[in-house]
Amino acid sequence: MQFLYIAIAIIVLFAALKIFSLPLKIGAKLLINIICGIVLLIVFNVIGTGLGIVIGLTWFNIGVVAVLGVPGFAALLMMQWIFR
């Protein structure tokens, strides 16, 4: 009987891991993208100050770069150029 309880517990554990693995993967990927976006914006601001182009390090800009990646960064540059 004890073996049955252990087997059921293992099956439930594997099912829970399977159910929650996708949200954890998405969250981890988003966190990595946010960190990469912050680094990209900081590096660009260091280089861009000499060129006169600066993108502010705001939550909106970080979110755009984190979610959209390089096209989001290009969109921020275009917005900076258009609204200047």
HUNORMO-V345090 format. One record per helix or strand of 2 or more residues. SS is the DSSP state (H for helix, E for strand). FROM is the first residue (numbers start at 1). LEN is the number of residues. If there is no record, write none. Layout:
{{SS;FROM;LEN} {SS;FROM;LEN}}
This chain:
{{H;2;50} {H;59;10} {H;70;13}}
